[in-house]
Amino acid sequence: MIAAVLVVLGLVFGSFVNALVWRIHEQAAETKKKNPNKKYLTQLSIKKGRSLCPHCKHELAAKDLVPLLSWLSLRGKCRYCGKPISAQYPLVEAVTAVLFVGSYRYWPHDLLFNHSAACPSPRLFHGVSWQADALFCLWLVLLTGLIALLVYDLRWFLLPDRLIYPLSIVAALMALISIANASKPLVAFANLILAIAIGGGIFYLLFQLSGGKWIGGGDVKLGWLLGLVVGTPGKALLFIFLASVLGTLISLPLLATHRLKRTSTIPFGPLLITGVIIAQIFGAGILHWYQHNFLNF
């Protein structure tokens, strides 16, 4: 039952992600004009505006907004202008639903109890802790925002502060809950500081050394945020390692087939976000496996 609810929520939140990233980009583009269209900006309001076709700007009806099903029933075209609607829309909705259910299925219950193997499960799953329920719900909100950042960076090579700053507040709330309920709060707090220093510090050094040529300022801010999310130095190193490996696995085939040039730029944000999702959900198991097989002398 919970899995079914999470599928629906994932589809709805995925639809919200699509609308959010498009509206933020359109608002930014419109406000840069000498004479911004105030009426159009009102239509783009995240709080008050109605959903629009990205091509003809026709206001969409409720039947056009059913996640996944509307796109499929219309065969990927706008009902009003007939122009194709990007496959990004159903893909993001489906991926968000999968990540919601996957987070529930593989949620690491030790997050709330400072990595204690004997911790109880959240009530959402079968246990007793409302704090753990809150932590998981905040994770779903954070996950939605991270997907929005991923999509935005993939499309426009930019990580907007309008997304990073609110997500930092959500991540900080998660960190406070975890530290307040940790068996050793001071140790948990020290681990958090180290994770933030590693997550953002490495990219800050690269940014300073290269004058912004190797990595963008948005990636530095994202690094601070993701360090705050994972909360431990081990997971911070892990998500950076995973992002680097994913980048290599993606880049090498593209370079070999000449679909990517050596001078080409690929957004690093989506790789970091993918790495942090893996590290957050499976990080404890991966680190335990690594320590057992390679550091257990």
C-alpha positions, 0 to 999 in steps of 0.5 A: 500500500505504501509503495503504491502511494509513493508511486503516485506521489513520485509521479506527481512530484516528478510532474512538479519538477518538470514545471518548476525547472521550466518556470525558473528558466523562463522567469530568468530569461524574461526578467533579463529582457529590457521590457519584461512581460509582466503578464507572462511573468505572472503566468510563470509564478510558481505559486499562482501560475497555471501550467502552460504548453512550453511552445504555444503557452496555452493554459493546460486543462486538468486532463492535460496534467495527469502525470505520464498518462496525459503525455502517452494519451496525446502521443507526446504532443500538445493538445492545442498546437500539436507540437511535440512535448519532450520525452523529458516530461514522462521520463522525469515523472517515472524516474522520480516515482522509481526513486521514491519507491526505491528510497522506501525499499532500501532506506538506511534506518541507521541514518537517525541513530548515528549508524548503529546497527541495532536501531529500530525502523521508522514507524513508516516502515514498522517501528516507533520513531516519529523523528525517523518518519520526519527524516524520510519525508524530508528526504523525499522533499530533498530528493525532489529538489535534487532531481530538479537541479539535475534536470536544470543542469542537464538542460542549461548547464546551470545550478540556480541558487533558487533551488540550492538555497531552499534545499540547503534548509531542508538538508540542515533540518535533516542534519539537526534531527539526525544529530539530536537523536544520535547516540554521540551528538558531538561525534555526529556534529563533527562528522557533519562538519567534515562532510561539508568541508570535503563535499564543498572544499575539494570543488572550492580548491579546484575553482580557485586554482583554475579561476573557474575554468575546471569547475563552476561556482554552482558546483562548489555550492552544490558540493557544500549542499551534498556534504550537508546531505550525506553527513559523514566524511566517508559518504562525502568521499564516496559520492565524489568518487562515484560521480568521477567514475560515472563521468569516466564511464559516460565520457570515454564511450562518447569520446571514442565514438567522436560524439564528444570532443576533448574540449567539450564541457559536460555538466558535473552536477547531475553526476554529483547528484546521482552519486549522492543519491547512491551514497545516501541510500547504499553508502553504509553498505558500500563503505562496510564492504570496502572496509571489510575487503580492503582495509581489514588487515 
